[in-house]
Amino acid sequence: MSPGVLNGEATVGADVPRQKSKATPDTLRVGCIAMVEKEGQARRAEILSIKEAKSGRQFYCNFDNFNKRLDEWVPVRRIDFEQDVEWPNPEKDKPKDNKSKTAGAVASNKKKAANKNPKRLHKREQSVISEATTPHPWTDFVDNQKTPSTPLDLDSTKATATPVGGGDEMDLDDDDEQGDVKKEDEGGFSREKEIEKLRTGGSMTQNPTELARIRNISRVQFGEWNLFPWYFSPYPEPFTLEDEIYICEFCLNYYADHKSFVRHRHRCTLHHPPGNEIYRDDYVSFFEIDGKRQRTWCRNLCLFCKMFLDHKTLYYDVDPFLFYVMTQKTEKGHHLVGFFSKEKESAEGYNVACILTLPQYQRKGFGRLLIQFSYELSKIEGKLGSPEKPLSDLGLLSYRQYWSEVILDLLIESSEREEKTSIESISTSLAMMTVDVEHTLQALKMQVYHKGEHKLVIPEALIARREKDKLKAKRYIAPERIQWKPPVFTASSRTWGW
């Protein structure tokens, strides 16, 4: 992934005139806007925080027109003190005229009335509250389709769709063009533009407080990769003072000192995740890990992955979860690629609680494999599955893509066999929740009402696009290779066993 710069005006700092003058490393303070070197260029950046690291003073910068994921701690040498610094404006005294007092009293009375009987939001309801600028997740999914050519009878009645919104970060498959159809009219959907917007325009996080937290880890050495975290992760405070921390790619233990890390690597005997290998082919393997049996490893996994998840809150209570870890094997061992977790018992029927492909493996098709594997497990369980809502920005696009592909393939096969189908039959065949099937059909504009009946139509454009897409070399999970039986848990084994 290589995020770029958005077109448009500056986004850092308030839209008011600021005083400008020279500054020094000692006088530079939070709220100042300075010219900071990034990717070989001097860019306008706002100072959000200052800390004293072991290597010296560092400044946390939010760069002009860059995604907040690209905020970073920078040393003094990257700040251009030859140019003027824009200083934050002091807070002006509030007007004390009668008009302002009256307006303030009215606002206060309204606030008291609104808070008189506040409605207590459920935890999941709270997580759905998003920024006002966040677009509706199903808005402008695909273009206006061409004249439908393949009608299919729809036995079920048409239901009202409800939006899905953020869970966790997923990768987007760079070689996929399923949704890359342009609209003729205004407000059309372009998948390339939407990906660029999501990767450079800021995360559509559903938890603004998490987004506001300053990233505390600057750089991570993980195996042969140097990773730059996107978000805050609650590692112990001494680690935040380091310029780089070291994480063992097998046991996921973390170290602040390179010498200690090297000594650990010589002693570490783990070469794969500490669980049962339930799937293997010539490309990837999957391991099932019980959060209660492998608490330390799973907690370390959550801490590590939190650096790339904007509103994940689970760090330590891993006992109620199973973790399914995808790896690639080399002569050194099984290397972590991505994972998803699921509750041992989900009242809502979720088959995925958290899902992530590590940044160095994103846009290579691994996200599709993770999603497919979660549904293959649901098929073995004989249950209908769905990812935990709300979904994250990139996660939503990945699931849209997968749902569209598998549903379209199923409908085309049913059309060729001249078989009738329904939303319920699609849901049963694919182990998908009916609401997800309906969302996808409506987004693709494949539901019509014709001669008193609800029917499904497959547009010619989608058929041609899908046939073209099948010519690309894509990898899939082979269900016959899965060696797994649904685990059975007692009440005590689902959560803490104290």
N, C-alpha and C positions, 0 to 999 in steps of 0.2 A: 504494500500500500504506500502510495506516495502522495499525500494530500497536498493541495496547491493553495493558491491564493484566490479569494473571491474577487469578482469585479465589483466596483462600487466605492462609496465613500468610506472614510475612516470609521472604525467602530470603537476604538478605545477612547476613553475619556469622555467627559460630559460635553455636550454640544454648546459650550459657552466659551467666550474668550478667556484665555489664560495668560498669566504673566510669564515671561520668558527671561531666563538669565542663565549664566554659567553655573555649574554645580561641581562638586567634588564627591568622591566616594563616601565621605563622612557626612555631607549635607544632603545627599540624595535620600529621599524618604518615600514612604508608601503614598501612592496617589500621583506621583510625578510621572510624566511622560518623556521618555528619552529615546535617542536613536541607539538601537542595539543590533549587533551583528547576528544575522541568522542566515544560514545557507549561503554565506559569502557576500551578503548584502546588508547594508544598514537599514533597519526597518524601525518604524515607529512602534513603541511598546510602552505599556503602562506597568508601573511597578506595583505589584499586589502584596508582596511580603518581602521581608529581609531576614536573613538568618546568618549566624556565624558558624560555618562548617569548619572541618579540620583543615581544609585547604585555604580557608579565608572567607571573607564576606561574600555572600551570594544573594542575588536579587531574583525574585520570582516574577517573570514577565508574561504579560498577555499581549501577543503581537497583533498589530493592525491587520484586520481582515483574515485572520487565521483561526481555524477551529480551536476551541478551548482545549481540545486534546493535545494541542501542540504548545501549550504553555510550558515553560521550563525554567529551571533555576540556571542562572547564568553568572559567571564570575565577573569581577570588575573589569578585566581586560577586554571583554566584549562590548562594553558600553563606551560610546563615543562622547567624551567629555569636552571635545573641541566645539561641539554644537550646543546651542541653547537647549535647556531643559524646560519643559512646560510644568509650572508649579500648580498644585491643586488650589482651587479658590477657597478662601476661608468662608465658613458659614456666615451668611448675612443675618443680621438681627431681624427677627420676625416683626412684621408691622403690628402696631399696637392700637390702631384706630378702631372705632366702634364697629365699623363694618366687618372688620376681620374678627373681632370678638364675637359678634353675632353669628357669623358664619361658622366659627369654631364651636359655639354652643350648640348650633343646630346639628353639626356633624357629630358632636359628642353625644347628643340625645339619640340620634339615629343609631350610633354604635352601641349605646346601652340597650336600646330596644332590640337590636339584632342579636345581642349576646344574652338577652334575658333568658331565653330557653334555647340554648345552642343544641344543635343536633350532633350527637356523637357519631362520628364517621367510623365505619369498620376499617380495619387496617388495609384491606384490599381496596376499599373505596378511596382511602387517602392516597394510595399509590397511583390512582387513575388521574388525580388532579394534575394537570400539566400546564405549561406556559401557554399564554394566549396566542402566541404565534405558531404553536405546533399545528400542522395541518391535519385534517381528518385522515386517518390512516388508509381509508379506502378511496379518497378523492383522486380522481383522474388516474385510475390504475392503468387502463388501456385506452386505445383510441376508439372512435366510432367504427364499429365493425362493418364489413361489407355485407352484401346480401347473403343471408343464411342459405346453406345448401343442403344440410343434413339434419332434418328434424328427428327428434326422439320423443316418444310419449313420456310425460312426466306424471306419475301416479299421485304424488303427494301434493298437498296444497302449498301455496306460496306463503312463506312466513316473513315476518319483519326482521331485517338484518340489524344486528347490533355491532358497533365497531370493536375491533381489537386494538389494543394499544401496546407496551414495553416489557420485556423480561430480561434478556441479556444479549450480549454481543455475539453476532454471528458473522461469518464471512459471506461475501457475495461472489458468485462464480463468474470470473472474468470472461469466460468463453460463452456465456449464455446470452441469448438475444430474445428470450421469450417475451419480455415485456417491452422491448425496445421498438415500439410502434409509435409514430408521431401523429398527433391530432392535427386536423386541418383548422379547427376552430380555436378560439382563444382558450388558454388554460389547459392545453393538452399535456399529456404525460410523455415524457421522454426518460427512459430508464437511465441513460447515461447522465442526463442533467440531474436527475434525482440522486443518483449515487454521488455525483460531485457535490451536490448541495449538502448531503448528509455527512460526507467526509471532510468538507471544508467549512460548512456553515454553522457548526455547533451541534452538539448532541441534543436530540429531542428527549432529554431525560424526563422521567415522570416524577423525579424527586429533586426539586431545585436546591434543597439544602445540601444534598450530596454533590451536586454540580458545583456549588459554591465553595466546597472545601478545597483547599490548596493541595496540589499533589506534593506528597512528602518524600518520595523516592525519586532521585534524579536519573539513575541508570542501573540496569541489572545485567549481570553476566550470567547467562543461562545456557550451559553447554557451550557450543561454538557461536552462540548468538549474543550480541549486545542489544538489549531491549531498552526502549525508552517508554516508561509507563505513561498511561493516559490520565489516570485518576488516582485519587487518594486510596491508600490501603493501610489498615491499622497495624503496621509493624511496630515493634518497640521503639520508643523515642530515640535511643542512641543510634539507631540505623538511619534516622532522618538527617543526621549530621554528616553522614558519609557521602562522598561524591559518587560512589558505586558500591552496590552490595552484590554478593555472590550467592547463587542458589544452585544447589545440586539438582541436576535434571532428572535424577532417579528417585532419591528419597525426599527431595524438595526442602531439605533443611537449608536455612539461610545464615550467612556469615557476613560480618562487616570487615573482617581482616582477610586479606588474600592469603597470607601464610596459613591461617587456620583453615581456610577453605581447601587449599592444596593438601594439607595434612588429612583432612576429612576424605578427600577424593581417593587418596591412597588406601584408606581404611574402609570405605563404603563398599559393601558387598552386594547392594541391590542393583539389579540390571533391568528390572521391569516393575510396573506397578504392583503393589502387594495384594493382589487379589487373584481370582480365578480367570484364566483366559477362556472366553466363551466364543470367540470368533477369530479366525485367521485365514487370510488369503495371501496372495503374493504381493499385496500392496499395503494393507493395514491389518492390525489386530485390535480386538476389544477386550478389556478386562473389567470384570464386575467387582466392586469394592464396597464392603459394608462400612458405613460411617461409624458404627458403634465398635466394630472390631479393629478398625484402623483409624482411630481418632486423630492421632498426631499427623499422619500422612494426609488425611482428608482436610484437616484444618490448615495445614501448609498449602494444600492445593487451593483452598478458598482464599487464603491471604495472597497467594501469587496471582490468581486470576482476578481478584478484586482490582488490581492495577489496570485492568483492561475492561472493567465493567463499571458503568457509571452509577448504578443505583442498586447494586447488590448489597444486602444487609447481613447475610449469613456468614459468620466467621468461625464460630466455635460450636454451636449446637448442631453438629453434623450427624448425631445418632439416628434421627428419623429418616435419613436419606441413604439411597444407594447411588454410587457414582459409577458411571460407565465411561471408561477412559480409552480413547483411541490413540494408538501408537504406530510408529513405523520402525521396523527392525533393521539394524545394521550389525556389523561385527562387534560393536561396543555394547549393544543392548537395545531395548525398546525405548524409543524417544517419544516423549509426550507431544501430541499434535493438537488434541482438543478433547473435550469431555462434555457430557451432560449428566445432570443429577435428576433423580426423581424421588418423590416421597414413597416410603414403604406402603403407606395407606393414604390415598388422596381422596377426600370426600368429593371433590369436584371432578374427578376422573382425569386429572392431568397426568400425562406420561413424561413430561419434561418440566422440571422446576427451574433449572439454570442451564444454559448452554453457551459454549464458547469455543471458537477456533483461535489458537494462539496467533498473534499478529504475523509471525514469520511464515505461517502456512495459509494465510487468508488468500482468497481469490484463486484457489487452486482446486476447487471442487470438494474439499473436505467437509464443508458445511452441509452439502447435500447428503453425504454419507452418514453424518451424525443424525440428521433428521430421518433419513430412511431407516436407520437402525432402530431408532426409538419406536417407529411404527411397526417394524417387524417384530419387536418384542411385544407390542400390544396385540398383534395378530396371534402370537403364540399364547398370550394370556386369554384371548377370546374377549377382549374389551375394546371399547372405542377410546381413543386417546386424543389429547390436544395439549399444546404447550401452555404453560401457566401464563395467564394474562395479568397485566398488560405486557406486550412484547416491546423490545427495544427497537430503535430505528432500523438498524441493519438486520436484526433478527426478523423483523416483520417482512422485510423485502425477501429474505431467504425463504421464509415459510410460504409467502405468496408464490414464489417461483416454484417451489416443490409442489404445493397443492395444485397449481395450474397444470404442471406437467403430468402428474399422475392421474388427475381427473380427466384431462383431455385424452390421454392414452386409453383410459378405460372406456370413454364414450366412443372413441373412434373404433375400438374393437367391437363394442356392442352394436354400433351402426353397421359394421361389415357383416356381422352375424345376423343382422336384422332382429335384434332382441330389444324388447322394451326395457327401460330402466327407470329408476326413481332415485330421489335423494337418499332414501333409506338404503336402497341396494348399493349405491355408490359408497355410502358411509360404512356399510358392513364389509364390502369387499376391500376397502382401503384402511379399515380400522380407524377412520377419522370421525370426529364429532360431526353431527349433521349441521351444526351452526357454521363450522368451518367450510363444509361443502357448499352451503348456501352462500356464504360470503364470497367464495371464489366464483361460483356461477354468476352471481349478480355483478361482480367486478368485471368479469369477462363478457357481460351482456349476453348470456346464453339462455336466459329464461324468458319465455314469451307466453302470451295468452292468446290462443288461436282456436276459434270455433268452440268456445266454451270450455276449453281444456288448457291446463298448464303444460307447456312442452319445453323441451330443451332443443336448441339449435346450435350446430357447430359451424361457425363462419368459415368460409373458404380460406380466408387469410390465416386463420389459426391452424387449419389443417396443413396448409402449405408450409407454414413456419415450423410446425412440429416435425414434419417429414424432413425438412432441411436440417433441423436440430439433431435428428437421430443419426445423421451422417457423421457428426462429430464424435471423436473418441472420448467417451465419458465412462467413468467407473461407477459401478453399482454394488450394493451389498448382495451377496448370494445367500438367500435365506436358508438353503440346505446346509450351509456351513456353520450355522449357529448351533452351538452345543449348550443349550440352556433350558432350564425348567423354571417356571415362576416360583420364587422363594415363598415360603409360608412362614409368617412371623407370629409369635405370641404377643400378648399385650405388652409384656415387659421388654421384649426385644425391639419394639418399634421406637422406643424413646430411651431416655436415661434409665439405667438399671440400678440406681442406688437404692 
